[in-house]
């Protein structure tokens, strides 16, 4: 998770994002950037695959499901690989909507969610792969030295 992504997640959790309600960029009925309006405006239930009858906002719902360890099950890896970049993009858009005077150049937020996705994919790596590769290298060295010994 990059510093900016972490900042947005923390600010959402403590209520600093969306912050003081301002006019939403959707210009729909002079709506303000409240959590209820942003949930409807950004179609958060649909985008984040959250049941519409959940008791909390969709972003908090997904954040409550964050993992402590990389998931080993393919369906969980697929879920987070799909949802996390979407959540990062949504938080970016909410932040830029609620703070229109700040600089939100894309170069400051390249490839949303990339670091968490790398962490998730690390569960696919076998911890013994390095050992197996080293063992194969030693075996091939042994075979080469054996053929050199027989040649002389």
Steps between C-alpha positions, in 0.01 A plus 500: 500500500651834402515794739216677317280189499566446871422866569165475322407179682587649839323828425189304394509291818531799734244706308733761349412378153262618356547776758296819504216458251550695178308499174534172321636513148195309374300825539190299578249707697777702668608183683771514764782253543358305790566128536139423411517709183842366397375144547218567255700727266788253455271191508717360776283199585517382142866591436629339820263201491349583839149385592259797483360417844836527682496709818813700415622687196648283221856632538509418872342163423789412265764643733364284783573196283868588448730207562787457745673241281505448124204282400582150380157421358468591129151649541624740770804597293273568205259703716774725641674530164174637362372706796815664636598701188135602466490616863824698456359669189174582682685653795714700256186632326328582829812680622526703180125575508507617863826697466484662156777751579767234562741360241391153387733437208494134393879474530461525877266199503630253243334159471256502794522204732817356344686436827216314667452290186867400513451399862194291408690327220781414741273228642537312170874470539628177646751574781698195391544622141832662585621178663385288204676729253818493704481119526456469122798730443717288730389182323584643160842604633555148630410350162736737319788422734428127466519522119823703530646232726408222259648693204844522658 
